[in-house]
Amino acid sequence: MKVIPLTGTIGAEIVGARVTDPDDFQQIFDAFAEHSVVVIRDQQCTPGDHLAFARRFGQINVNRFFKPVVGYPEIATVLKEKDQTEAVGEGWHTDHSYDEVPAMGSILRALEVPPFGGDTLFVSMAAAYEALSPSMRKFVDGLSAVHSSRHVFGSSISDSEAATSGRLGNADAATQDATHPMVITHPISGRRGLYVNPVFTTHIQGLNPDESLAILAMIYEHCKQPEFQCRVRWSAGDIAIWDNRATWHKAINDYHGFRRLMHRVTIEGVPLGAAVAA
């Protein structure tokens, strides 16, 4: 097994491992803990193998809104047909931040990929936090922000292509609101990192709307710097695992006219604790 870093900041590629081999799991987990995003190349596995591998990380979180795989309600279908224009997950986000106990991570399996495009970008939220000035770090350390599923998965998106095509549904279940510290201590690494995102975060508590909007906009632009990013280029059979407490991600929608099919399993997390200032 070889672990090859994708960048100097975040992400690694794993070759020579098998998700179906329990003896490989500890090395895979160690790479995941160190790099926040790992891509395991060239895997031959079934939906059952996918679930068995996911359960080694923890309890599975059954997604409320994505269309499930037939016969496997724990697996979400992530699909864009060749005649569709909208890709689910195009905006920078972290999965399930609207839950009181956000998901630990996601495990995405590539079944069908376009001949080009369809990559996924990731951002290290610890690297982004550490690059803030000491004064800004001190300021955001004491703040909390509100996250919600309502505006993303609720009835307001009923006319969207994702909803009308059946890729997203169950809008009545989009009732989640959660408040989390803007800076968290990662439960595995102990590293401090930002915990807000452009899709699910609605506002910062204790600030007026203009202040909240300005601070969040500044943080979002800061986090998008390429120095904090890695890019995953997919091949059929690849499996990627990322830590939702340590990263953002977004799907690149640049493969119009081609089909892209993924299966995603999400792992339950633990309550998030505020970072303790150094």
N, C-alpha and C positions, 0 to 999 in steps of 0.2 A: 504494500500500500504506500502511495506517495501523496503527500499533502503539498500542493503548489499554490502559494499565495497569488491572488489575482491582482492585488495592488499593495502598496505599502501601508494602507490604512484599513481595508476591510475586504473580506471575501477570500475564499480558497477553493481550488478545484481538487477533488480527490479521484485518483485513478488506482485501479487494482483492488477496489473494495467491492463487497457485495452486501446489499441491504438485507438479503435473505440469510446471511451468515451471522449468527449471534456473536461469534468470536470477533467480528469486525466492529461491533457496535461501540465499544469503549473508545477506540481510536477515532471513530467518526464523531462521537460526542465531544471528545477533547478538542477536535478541530473546530467543531461548531462553537464551543465555549470560547475559543481563542479568536476566531475570525468572524463570528456573528452570522455569516452566510457561507454555506458550503454547497458545492455542486458535485454530485457523485455521478460520474459518467458511465454510460453504456450499461444500464441495468435491465435485466430481463426479469420482470416480476408481474404478478397478477394483482388485482385489487385486494385480495386477501393478504398477499405479501406486503403490500403498501400499508395496510392497517396494522399488521403484526409489527412492522418496523416502527410505525408511529407510536404504538403502545409501549415500546421500550423507553420512549421519552416521557410518557405520562398518559393521563386520561384524555380521551378524545372529546373535543368540543364539536357538537353537531351544529353546523351553520344554519341559521334561521331563514336565510334569504336566497341562497344559491340553489339552483336546481340540483337535486342529488343524483348520483349515479344509480341506475336501476339495480335494485337488489342490495345496494350498499348505502344506506341513509347517512352513514358517517363521512362519506366522500362527496365533496362538492364538485360539480362540473364547471370548469372554467373554459368557455367556448366562444369563439367568434367564427361564424360561417363566412364563406367567401363573398356572399352578397351583402353582408352586414358592414356598417361603417363605424359603429361604436364598439370599443373594447372595454370590458369591465376592468376597473382598476387603473384607468389612465392617469388619474391624479396622484400626487405624492400622498401616501398614507401609511398607517400601520394598522394591521388587522385587529378588529375587536377592541379598539381603545375606548369605545362607548360602553363597554361592560365594566361593572364594578371590580371584577377580577379579570383583567385583560388576558387574552391568550398568550401562552408562552411563545409559541412559534407555529410556523406553517411548513408543510412538506408538500411540495408541488412536483408532480410527475408528468413529464412530457410524453404524450402519446402521438400527436400529429403536429408537425411544425411547418411553417411556410419555408420555401426555398431560401428566403432571405428575410431579415427583419424579425419582429416579434420578440426582441430581447427584453430583459427586465433589468432596471436600474435599482441600485440600493445605495443608501446613505448611512454612514456611521454617526449616530447621534451622540456618542461619547466624543468622537473627534470634533464634531461641530461645537459641542459645549466647551471643550478644552481650548478651542481657538477663539472663544469670546474673550473680551478684555476682562481683567479682574473685577472691575467695577460692574460690568454687565452681569458677570457670573454671580456676584453678590446680590444684585438686584433680582434676578430671576430665581435664585435659590429659595426665596421666601414666598413665591407665588404659586397659585394653583389655577388650573384651567378646567373648563367644562367641555365634555365630549358628548356627542349625541348621534344616534342612528337615524333619527326622525327625518332629517332633510336629505339623507342619502338613500334610504331604503323604504321610506314611507309613501303615502298616497300621492305626494307631490311629484313623484317620478313615474306615475302610472302610464303616462304617454311616451315614456322613453323607449328606445329601441330594445334595450335590455329587458324591460318589463313586458312589452308587447310580444317579444319573441319567446318569452317564457324562461329566459336565462336567470332573471331575478323575479321573486314573487314574495307572497306572504307579507304584504305591506302593512297589514294590521298589527303585525308583531314588532314593528319598528317603534318601540316605546322606550328604548334604553337611553338614559342620561347618567353620566358618571363624572365625578370630579376627581382629578388626579394632580399630584404635584407636577409642576413644570420641569423640575429636575428630580430624577429618581436615582436611587442607588441600585445598580443592577444586582438581582438576587443571586447570580452565579459568580460574576467577576468582581463585584464590589465597586465597579467603576461608575462614576457619575456621568449622567447623560441627559439630554433634553427629552422631554416627553410631551410634545404637542405635534399636531400634523395638520396640513391644510384641508383635508377632506372632512375629518370628524370633529376637530376642535372648533367650538363655537365662540368662546370668549374667555378672557382671563377674569377670574373673580377679583372684586375689589377695585377694579379700574372702570372708568366711564367708557362708553362704547368707542369713542374716538381714540382714547389711550390704548385700549385693548387691541383695536384694529391696527394701530401703528406699530405696537410692540410685536404682535404676531407677524405682521408683514415683514418687519426687519429680520426677525428670527428665521422665517421661512426662506427669505432670499439668502441669508447667511448659510443656511444648511444646504442649499442647492449647489454650492461650489464644487467643482469637479475633484478637488483635492480630497473630499470626504466620500467619494463615490467609487463603486465598482459596477461593471456591466456584465451580465450573464448572457451569453449567446447559447441558445438551446439547440440540442439535437434530440431526435426521438430516442427515448430510453433514459434520458437524463432525469435525475431527481435532485431538486434543490431544497435545502432546509435553511430557514432564516429565523432569527430571533426578533420577535415583534417588540420586545422591550429595549432593543439596542439599535433598531434600524427603521428607516422608511424604505418603501419600494414603490415602483410604478411600472406599469406595462407600457411598452412603446408600441403605438398603433401605427405601424408603417408598412403593413403587408396587405393592403387592400386587394381583394380578388383571390385571396388564399385562405384556407381553413387552418385554424390553430385550436387544438384540443388538449386540455390539461385536466388532471384530477388533483384536487387539493384536500389534504387532511389537516385539521387544525388541532393543536394540543393545548389543553387547559394550562393556565398559569397560576400564579400566587398573587396575593395582594401586594401592591406596589408601595414601597416606602420612600418618603422624601429623602433626598440626599442630605448628608450632614456636611456643612461647610468645613473646609480644611482650615 
